[in-house]
Amino acid sequence: MLGIALVMAVIAGSFASMGAWLVLPFSGAEWVLLAYCFRLGLRNCRIREVITITETLVQLERGYGTPEQIYRFQRAWVALDWTESPIKGYPSRLSFRSHGKEIEIGRFLAEPERAALASELRKILFDSK
């Protein structure tokens, strides 16, 4: 970010030296917005979901780096729900459902990764019983 700021400052400074001084505050505002978006992207890269499946329990831990939310389902009652989007280009939805509670999983995954996760979860949850 420092390198980008330096390049932006040189460009804005050269325009300001030619009399276009109004470029400076807009260049600064642009850098602040870029830094905010960069920070937001880095934060979203730290999203974690850990699914633990035992003989009697399905547990989902979700958070940024460390678990912030923990959801538990009885394995015998859990359903894996895969919903394709009716609108082309929009992501599908994969979720655990049990007793009226539904928790979406894998929101941050690409479509092929979400499909692979659904397939693997089906094998583990339902084929091994």
VOVEX-348846 format. One record per residue (C-alpha): residue number from 1; residue in one letter; z, x, y. Coordinates in steps of 0.5 Angstrom, whole numbers, padded with zeros to 4 digits. Layout:
BEGIN
    k  r     up   east  north
  NUM  A      Z      X      Y
...
This chain:
BEGIN
    k  r     up   east  north
    1  M   0000   0000   0000
    2  L   0001   0006   0005
    3  G  -0006   0008   0004
    4  I  -0009   0002   0005
    5  A  -0004   0001   0011
    6  L  -0007   0008   0014
    7  V  -0014   0006   0013
    8  M  -0013   0000   0016
    9  A  -0009   0003   0022
   10  V  -0015   0008   0023
   11  I  -0020   0003   0023
   12  A  -0016  -0002   0028
   13  G  -0015   0004   0032
   14  S  -0022   0006   0033
   15  F  -0024  -0001   0035
   16  A  -0018  -0001   0040
   17  S  -0020   0006   0043
   18  M  -0027   0002   0044
   19  G  -0023  -0003   0048
   20  A  -0022  -0008   0042
   21  W  -0015  -0008   0043
   22  L  -0014  -0015   0040
   23  V  -0016  -0012   0033
   24  L  -0009  -0009   0032
   25  P  -0004  -0015   0031
   26  F  -0009  -0018   0027
   27  S  -0010  -0012   0023
   28  G  -0002  -0012   0022
   29  A  -0002  -0019   0020
   30  E  -0007  -0018   0015
   31  W  -0003  -0012   0012
   32  V   0003  -0016   0012
   33  L  -0001  -0022   0008
   34  L  -0004  -0017   0003
   35  A   0003  -0014   0002
   36  Y   0006  -0021   0001
   37  C   0000  -0022  -0004
   38  F   0001  -0016  -0008
   39  R   0009  -0017  -0009
   40  L   0008  -0024  -0011
   41  G   0003  -0021  -0016
   42  L   0007  -0016  -0019
   43  R   0013  -0021  -0019
   44  N   0009  -0026  -0024
   45  C   0007  -0020  -0028
   46  R   0014  -0019  -0030
   47  I   0014  -0027  -0033
   48  R   0017  -0026  -0040
   49  E   0017  -0032  -0046
   50  V   0021  -0030  -0052
   51  I   0020  -0035  -0058
   52  T   0025  -0034  -0064
   53  I   0024  -0038  -0070
   54  T   0030  -0038  -0075
   55  E   0031  -0043  -0081
   56  T   0034  -0048  -0077
   57  L   0032  -0046  -0070
   58  V   0027  -0045  -0065
   59  Q   0029  -0042  -0059
   60  L   0025  -0040  -0052
   61  E   0028  -0035  -0047
   62  R   0024  -0035  -0041
   63  G   0025  -0031  -0034
   64  Y   0023  -0025  -0030
   65  G   0025  -0019  -0034
   66  T   0031  -0022  -0037
   67  P   0032  -0029  -0039
   68  E   0034  -0034  -0034
   69  Q   0033  -0040  -0038
   70  I   0034  -0042  -0045
   71  Y   0031  -0048  -0049
   72  R   0033  -0049  -0056
   73  F   0030  -0054  -0061
   74  Q   0032  -0056  -0068
   75  R   0026  -0053  -0073
   76  A   0026  -0059  -0077
   77  W   0024  -0064  -0071
   78  V   0020  -0059  -0067
   79  A   0013  -0061  -0065
   80  L   0008  -0056  -0063
   81  D   0003  -0060  -0058
   82  W  -0004  -0057  -0056
   83  T  -0007  -0061  -0051
   84  E  -0014  -0059  -0048
   85  S  -0016  -0060  -0041
   86  P  -0021  -0066  -0040
   87  I  -0023  -0062  -0034
   88  K  -0028  -0057  -0036
   89  G  -0025  -0050  -0033
   90  Y  -0018  -0052  -0033
   91  P  -0013  -0049  -0038
   92  S  -0011  -0052  -0044
   93  R  -0003  -0054  -0045
   94  L   0001  -0051  -0051
   95  S   0008  -0054  -0051
   96  F   0014  -0055  -0056
   97  R   0017  -0062  -0056
   98  S   0023  -0065  -0059
   99  H   0027  -0071  -0058
  100  G   0024  -0073  -0051
  101  K   0024  -0066  -0049
  102  E   0018  -0062  -0047
  103  I   0017  -0055  -0045
  104  E   0010  -0052  -0044
  105  I   0009  -0045  -0047
  106  G   0004  -0039  -0045
  107  R   0002  -0042  -0038
  108  F   0001  -0035  -0036
  109  L  -0004  -0033  -0042
  110  A  -0011  -0033  -0042
  111  E  -0015  -0039  -0046
  112  P  -0016  -0035  -0052
  113  E  -0009  -0032  -0052
  114  R  -0006  -0039  -0052
  115  A  -0011  -0041  -0058
  116  A  -0008  -0035  -0062
  117  L  -0001  -0036  -0060
  118  A  -0002  -0044  -0062
  119  S  -0005  -0042  -0069
  120  E   0000  -0037  -0070
  121  L   0006  -0042  -0068
  122  R   0003  -0047  -0073
  123  K   0003  -0042  -0079
  124  I   0010  -0040  -0078
  125  L   0013  -0047  -0076
  126  F   0009  -0051  -0081
  127  D   0006  -0047  -0087
  128  S   0012  -0044  -0089
  129  K   0016  -0050  -0090
